[in-house]
Amino acid sequence: MNIKFQRGVDRYLGIPICVLLSVLELFRRKAAISRKPRRILVILLSEMGSLVLAHPMFVRLKQRYPDASIHVLQFAKNREVLDLLGVIPPDNVLTLDDSSISALASDSLNAIRKLRSLKIDAVIDCELFARISSIFSYLSGATLRVGFHRHTQEGLYRGSFINRPVLYNPYKHLSHQFLNMVDSLESTTVPLAKIPGEADTNSTPMLEFVEQELESVAKKLHEDFPPIREKQLILVYPSGGILPIRAWPIDYYGRLCRMFLDEGYAVGVIGLKGDYSLSQVIVNQCKSDQCINLAGYTKSVRQLLALFHRASLLVTNDGGPGQFAALTTLPTITFFGPETPQLYQPLGSNGYSFFLSLPCSPCLTAYNHRNSPCDGDNQCLKQIAPEQVLAKAREMLNRQAT
């Protein structure tokens, strides 16, 4: 399902369902709430990169509730990232197929039946004002329901049945806000989690590879693209994913890649299979056998991360690859504009974010369901010149060489 259809379903079906469940909750006999849950569900449906930002939250959950079983509800397309992080037993992951409304409806019913049979005590709904996740939270049968709440702020209506409402803070990094949700399970302050526990959100675990796996990926790459064999490789990710407004102009990527080639580097343009034609635009502009189209080349996220070990730098739009790079040591340059690094800066210390903070930026927020008023002329990204990016890239590459 495309994002416009998802927004429509969430609005026109989500609102009346949330109203109905809120009315039912008024007449429902309240069950005793346990402050020490034994079975915890985390709902994290959104983009794959958010799973990396949620890693510190899973660490804290395990520290606070070592005897609890932790379960996750997510879209099936994001499953691999969660498995790579290794924070949840595979059998504790429930997935939803969102490729069509019928598949989503069928999987939703199955998931609700499964959750109720598990007798979930507490739900942590990590979605930013999406109504579908709050509906799952209620229908799971959990007595303790943690979720972002608008309180007196503007925001999307999600029902009045969230009984551990967390104040969404647009000025605080999302990884810290996820930690606040764990603290809210036992917090007694108003609003909840005024005194959060300490935790390291500046780093993520480095994904481990055996040397043979990395050698195998590099060997195949060199066999498929012999001209890059002896070159340092710079990867670029030009796609905006489901939100094209997040993309730095494709012509800028072309100019930057030509400058990298002139300085003796090889360039690989990465992306999903559906990004192949977009990536080919850059390859055609460069007119070099040392600029290669790698869109759809890697068959899994793990293989992509193995490819990162062959590279010297990643230049990327805000999206999954920038977050995944935090699981490796690959230096990364990320473009922000419609969204802000204040909320979504990749974890770790090996990255740099370009962000101009124009008067209208950021324009994709939890408050507008990430539905930007911009006419598509994303000056917040167009005013970042390729020459500026090249200067920062040189600095990071030189630092890596010393």
C-alpha positions as CSV (number, residue, x, y, z in Angstrom):
1,M,0.0,0.0,0.0
2,N,1.3,3.5,-0.8
3,I,1.6,6.1,1.9
4,K,-1.4,8.2,0.8
5,F,-3.6,5.1,1.0
6,Q,-2.2,4.3,4.4
7,R,-2.9,7.8,5.6
8,G,-6.5,7.6,4.3
9,V,-7.2,4.2,6.0
10,D,-5.6,5.5,9.2
11,R,-7.9,8.6,9.1
12,Y,-11.2,7.4,7.8
13,L,-11.2,4.0,9.5
14,G,-8.8,4.8,12.4
15,I,-10.7,7.7,13.9
16,P,-14.2,6.0,14.2
17,I,-12.6,2.8,15.5
18,C,-10.6,4.8,18.2
19,V,-13.9,6.6,19.1
20,L,-15.7,3.3,19.5
21,L,-13.0,1.7,21.6
22,S,-12.8,4.8,23.8
23,V,-16.6,4.6,24.5
24,L,-16.3,0.9,25.2
25,E,-13.5,1.6,27.7
26,L,-15.7,4.0,29.6
27,F,-18.1,1.1,30.4
28,R,-15.5,-1.6,30.8
29,R,-14.7,-2.9,34.3
30,K,-11.1,-1.8,34.9
31,A,-8.7,-4.6,35.6
32,A,-5.9,-4.3,38.1
33,I,-2.8,-2.8,36.6
34,S,0.5,-4.6,37.3
35,R,3.5,-2.3,37.5
36,K,5.8,-5.3,37.0
37,P,4.6,-6.8,33.7
38,R,5.6,-10.3,32.8
39,R,4.7,-10.2,29.1
40,I,5.5,-7.0,27.2
41,L,4.5,-6.2,23.6
42,V,6.4,-3.5,21.6
43,I,4.6,-2.2,18.6
44,L,7.0,-0.8,16.0
45,L,5.5,-0.8,12.6
46,S,7.3,2.0,10.8
47,E,10.4,2.3,8.7
48,M,13.3,-0.1,9.2
49,G,15.6,2.6,10.4
50,S,13.5,3.3,13.5
51,L,14.3,-0.2,14.7
52,V,18.0,0.8,15.0
53,L,17.0,3.9,17.0
54,A,14.9,1.6,19.2
55,H,17.8,-0.6,20.2
56,P,18.6,1.3,23.5
57,M,14.9,0.9,24.4
58,F,15.1,-2.9,24.1
59,V,18.3,-2.9,26.2
60,R,16.6,-1.0,28.9
61,L,13.5,-3.2,28.9
62,K,15.7,-6.3,29.4
63,Q,17.6,-4.5,32.3
64,R,14.4,-3.4,34.0
65,Y,12.4,-6.6,33.5
66,P,14.8,-9.5,33.2
67,D,12.2,-12.1,33.8
68,A,9.6,-10.7,31.4
69,S,9.1,-12.1,27.9
70,I,9.3,-9.3,25.3
71,H,7.3,-9.6,22.0
72,V,7.3,-7.3,19.0
73,L,4.5,-6.5,16.4
74,Q,5.9,-5.1,13.1
75,F,5.4,-5.1,9.4
76,A,6.8,-8.2,7.7
77,K,9.0,-6.2,5.4
78,N,11.0,-4.9,8.4
79,R,11.6,-8.3,10.0
80,E,15.1,-8.8,8.9
81,V,16.5,-5.7,10.7
82,L,15.0,-6.8,14.0
83,D,16.5,-10.3,13.5
84,L,19.9,-8.7,12.8
85,L,19.8,-6.7,16.0
86,G,19.2,-9.9,17.9
87,V,17.2,-8.2,20.7
88,I,14.1,-10.4,20.6
89,P,13.8,-14.2,20.2
90,P,12.6,-14.9,16.7
91,D,9.5,-16.8,18.0
92,N,8.4,-13.6,19.8
93,V,8.0,-11.6,16.7
94,L,4.6,-11.1,15.1
95,T,4.4,-9.7,11.6
96,L,1.8,-8.0,9.4
97,D,1.8,-8.0,5.6
98,D,0.9,-4.5,4.5
99,S,1.2,-5.1,0.8
100,S,-2.6,-5.0,0.4
101,I,-5.6,-4.1,2.6
102,S,-6.9,-7.7,2.5
103,A,-3.5,-9.1,3.6
104,L,-3.3,-6.5,6.4
105,A,-6.8,-7.3,7.6
106,S,-6.2,-11.0,7.7
107,D,-2.8,-10.7,9.5
108,S,-4.3,-8.2,11.9
109,L,-7.0,-10.6,13.0
110,N,-4.5,-13.4,13.4
111,A,-2.1,-11.1,15.4
112,I,-4.9,-10.0,17.8
113,R,-5.9,-13.6,18.5
114,K,-2.3,-14.5,19.1
115,L,-1.7,-11.5,21.4
116,R,-4.8,-12.3,23.5
117,S,-3.8,-15.9,23.9
118,L,-0.4,-14.7,25.1
119,K,-2.1,-12.7,27.8
120,I,0.0,-9.6,27.3
121,D,0.3,-7.4,30.4
122,A,1.8,-4.2,28.9
123,V,2.1,-2.7,25.4
124,I,4.6,-0.1,24.4
125,D,3.3,1.6,21.2
126,C,6.2,3.3,19.6
127,E,4.4,4.8,16.6
128,L,4.1,8.6,16.4
129,F,0.3,9.1,16.5
130,A,-0.6,6.4,14.1
131,R,-4.1,5.1,15.0
132,I,-3.6,1.6,13.8
133,S,-1.0,0.9,16.4
134,S,-3.1,2.3,19.2
135,I,-6.0,0.1,18.1
136,F,-3.7,-2.9,18.3
137,S,-2.6,-1.8,21.7
138,Y,-6.2,-1.8,23.0
139,L,-7.3,-5.0,21.3
140,S,-4.2,-6.9,22.6
141,G,-6.0,-7.1,26.0
142,A,-3.1,-5.6,27.9
143,T,-4.1,-3.7,31.0
144,L,-1.1,-1.3,30.7
145,R,-1.0,0.7,27.5
146,V,1.9,3.1,26.9
147,G,1.8,5.4,23.9
148,F,2.5,8.9,22.7
149,H,-0.3,11.3,23.6
150,R,-1.0,14.8,22.4
151,H,-2.2,16.0,25.9
152,T,-2.8,19.7,25.3
153,Q,-0.7,19.9,22.2
154,E,-1.8,19.7,18.6
155,G,-1.6,16.1,17.3
156,L,-3.6,13.2,15.9
157,Y,-6.5,11.8,17.9
158,R,-5.7,8.2,18.9
159,G,-8.5,7.5,21.4
160,S,-8.7,8.0,25.1
161,F,-7.8,4.5,26.2
162,I,-4.0,5.0,26.4
163,N,-3.6,4.7,30.2
164,R,0.1,5.5,30.3
165,P,0.2,8.5,28.1
166,V,3.7,9.7,27.1
167,L,4.3,13.4,26.1
168,Y,5.7,13.5,22.6
169,N,8.7,15.9,22.6
170,P,9.6,17.3,19.1
171,Y,12.9,18.6,20.6
172,K,14.3,15.3,21.8
173,H,15.9,12.6,19.9
174,L,13.6,9.7,19.1
175,S,15.9,7.1,20.8
176,H,15.5,9.1,24.1
177,Q,11.7,9.2,23.7
178,F,11.6,5.5,23.2
179,L,13.5,5.2,26.6
180,N,10.9,7.4,28.2
181,M,8.2,4.9,27.2
182,V,10.0,2.2,29.2
183,D,10.3,4.6,32.2
184,S,6.6,5.4,31.9
185,L,5.6,1.8,32.8
186,E,6.3,2.6,36.5
187,S,6.4,6.4,36.5
188,T,4.1,8.3,38.9
189,T,4.9,11.8,37.7
190,V,2.6,14.1,35.6
191,P,3.5,14.0,32.8
192,L,5.1,10.6,33.0
193,A,8.9,9.9,33.0
194,K,10.1,13.2,34.3
195,I,13.1,11.4,35.8
196,P,14.4,9.0,33.2
197,G,17.1,6.5,34.0
198,E,20.5,6.8,32.4
199,A,21.3,4.9,29.2
200,D,23.8,5.1,26.4
201,T,22.0,6.1,23.2
202,N,25.1,7.3,21.3
203,S,26.1,3.9,20.0
204,T,24.7,0.7,18.6
205,P,26.1,-2.8,18.6
206,M,28.5,-3.5,15.8
207,L,27.1,-6.3,13.6
208,E,29.6,-9.0,13.6
209,F,30.8,-10.8,10.4
210,V,33.2,-13.6,9.9
211,E,36.1,-12.6,7.7
212,Q,35.1,-15.2,5.1
213,E,31.7,-13.6,4.6
214,L,33.1,-10.2,4.0
215,E,35.7,-11.6,1.6
216,S,33.0,-13.4,-0.3
217,V,30.9,-10.3,-0.8
218,A,33.9,-8.3,-1.9
219,K,35.1,-11.0,-4.2
220,K,31.7,-11.2,-6.0
221,L,31.6,-7.4,-6.2
222,H,35.0,-7.4,-7.9
223,E,34.1,-10.2,-10.2
224,D,30.9,-8.4,-11.3
225,F,32.6,-5.0,-11.6
226,P,36.3,-5.5,-12.3
227,P,37.2,-1.8,-12.8
228,I,36.6,-1.0,-9.1
229,R,38.8,-3.8,-7.8
230,E,41.7,-1.6,-6.7
231,K,39.7,1.5,-5.9
232,Q,38.4,3.0,-2.7
233,L,34.6,2.7,-2.9
234,I,32.2,5.5,-2.0
235,L,28.5,4.5,-1.8
236,V,25.6,6.9,-2.4
237,Y,21.9,6.4,-1.8
238,P,19.8,8.9,-3.8
239,S,16.3,7.6,-3.2
240,G,13.8,9.3,-0.9
241,G,12.0,6.0,-0.3
242,I,8.3,6.4,0.4
243,L,8.9,10.2,1.0
244,P,10.6,11.5,-2.1
245,I,10.7,15.0,-0.7
246,R,13.6,13.8,1.5
247,A,15.9,13.3,-1.5
248,W,18.8,15.6,-2.3
249,P,18.5,16.5,-6.0
250,I,19.6,13.7,-8.3
251,D,21.7,16.2,-10.4
252,Y,23.6,17.1,-7.3
253,Y,24.4,13.4,-6.7
254,G,25.6,13.2,-10.3
255,R,27.9,16.2,-9.8
256,L,29.2,14.9,-6.5
257,C,29.9,11.4,-8.0
258,R,31.8,12.9,-10.9
259,M,33.9,14.8,-8.5
260,F,34.6,11.6,-6.5
261,L,35.6,9.9,-9.7
262,D,37.9,12.8,-10.7
263,E,39.7,12.3,-7.3
264,G,40.3,8.6,-8.0
265,Y,37.5,7.0,-6.1
266,A,35.0,4.4,-7.4
267,V,31.3,5.1,-6.8
268,G,28.5,2.6,-6.1
269,V,24.9,3.8,-6.3
270,I,22.8,1.7,-3.9
271,G,19.0,1.3,-3.5
272,L,16.2,-1.2,-3.7
273,K,15.4,-3.0,-6.9
274,G,12.7,-0.4,-7.7
275,D,15.4,2.3,-7.5
276,Y,17.4,0.9,-10.4
277,S,16.3,3.5,-13.0
278,L,16.9,6.3,-10.6
279,S,20.4,5.0,-9.9
280,Q,21.1,4.6,-13.6
281,V,20.5,8.3,-14.1
282,I,23.6,9.0,-12.0
283,V,25.6,6.2,-13.7
284,N,24.7,7.7,-17.1
285,Q,25.7,11.2,-16.0
286,C,29.1,9.9,-14.8
287,K,29.9,7.9,-18.0
288,S,32.6,5.8,-16.2
289,D,32.9,2.1,-15.6
290,Q,34.0,3.0,-12.1
291,C,30.5,4.3,-11.3
292,I,28.3,1.2,-10.9
293,N,24.6,0.7,-10.3
294,L,24.1,-1.4,-7.2
295,A,20.3,-0.8,-6.8
296,G,18.8,-4.2,-6.0
297,Y,22.3,-5.8,-6.1
298,T,22.3,-6.9,-2.5
299,K,19.6,-9.4,-1.6
300,S,19.3,-8.7,2.1
301,V,20.1,-6.0,4.7
302,R,22.9,-8.2,6.0
303,Q,24.5,-8.4,2.6
304,L,24.2,-4.6,2.3
305,L,26.0,-4.2,5.7
306,A,28.7,-6.6,4.5
307,L,29.1,-4.3,1.4
308,F,29.5,-1.3,3.8
309,H,32.7,-3.0,5.1
310,R,34.1,-2.8,1.5
311,A,33.3,0.9,1.3
312,S,35.1,4.0,2.6
313,L,32.2,6.4,2.9
314,L,28.4,6.5,2.5
315,V,26.5,9.6,1.3
316,T,22.7,9.2,1.8
317,N,19.4,10.8,2.1
318,D,17.6,10.5,5.4
319,G,16.4,6.8,5.5
320,G,17.3,3.3,6.3
321,P,20.9,3.1,4.9
322,G,22.1,5.9,7.1
323,Q,20.6,4.2,10.2
324,F,22.0,0.8,9.2
325,A,25.5,2.3,8.8
326,A,25.5,2.9,12.6
327,L,25.8,-0.9,12.9
328,T,29.1,-0.7,11.1
329,T,32.2,1.6,11.3
330,L,31.4,3.2,7.9
331,P,31.6,7.0,7.9
332,T,28.3,8.4,6.8
333,I,27.0,11.8,5.5
334,T,23.2,12.2,5.8
335,F,21.0,14.9,4.3
336,F,18.2,16.3,6.5
337,G,15.7,19.0,5.7
338,P,12.1,17.9,5.6
339,E,13.0,16.0,8.8
340,T,15.5,17.0,11.4
341,P,18.6,15.3,12.9
342,Q,17.5,16.6,16.3
343,L,15.0,13.7,16.2
344,Y,16.5,11.2,13.7
345,Q,20.3,11.6,13.7
346,P,21.8,8.1,13.3
347,L,23.3,6.7,16.4
348,G,27.0,6.4,16.8
349,S,29.9,8.7,16.2
350,N,30.8,8.0,12.6
351,G,28.3,10.3,10.9
352,Y,27.8,13.9,9.9
353,S,24.4,15.4,9.1
354,F,23.7,18.3,6.7
355,F,20.8,20.4,7.9
356,L,20.1,24.0,7.1
357,S,17.1,24.6,9.3
358,L,15.1,26.9,7.0
359,P,12.1,28.7,8.4
360,C,9.8,25.9,7.0
361,S,12.1,23.0,8.0
362,P,11.4,20.4,9.2
363,C,8.0,20.1,7.6
364,L,7.5,16.3,8.1
365,T,6.3,15.9,11.6
366,A,4.3,13.6,13.8
367,Y,1.7,16.3,14.0
368,N,0.9,16.3,10.3
369,H,1.3,12.6,9.8
370,R,4.5,13.3,7.8
371,N,2.3,14.9,5.1
372,S,4.4,18.0,4.1
373,P,2.8,21.2,2.8
374,C,5.8,21.7,0.5
375,D,5.1,22.0,-3.2
376,G,8.1,19.8,-3.9
377,D,10.6,22.6,-4.2
378,N,12.7,21.3,-1.3
379,Q,15.0,24.3,-0.9
380,C,16.1,22.9,2.5
381,L,18.1,20.3,0.4
382,K,18.7,22.2,-2.8
383,Q,20.7,24.8,-0.9
384,I,23.3,22.2,0.2
385,A,25.8,22.4,-2.6
386,P,27.8,19.4,-3.9
387,E,31.0,21.3,-3.2
388,Q,30.1,21.6,0.5
389,V,29.5,17.9,0.6
390,L,32.7,17.1,-1.2
391,A,34.7,19.2,1.4
392,K,33.1,17.3,4.3
393,A,33.7,14.0,2.5
394,R,37.4,14.8,2.0
395,E,37.7,15.6,5.7
396,M,36.1,12.3,6.8
397,L,38.1,10.3,4.3
398,N,41.3,11.9,5.4
399,R,40.5,11.3,9.0
400,Q,39.8,7.6,8.2
401,A,43.2,7.3,6.4
402,T,45.2,8.6,9.4
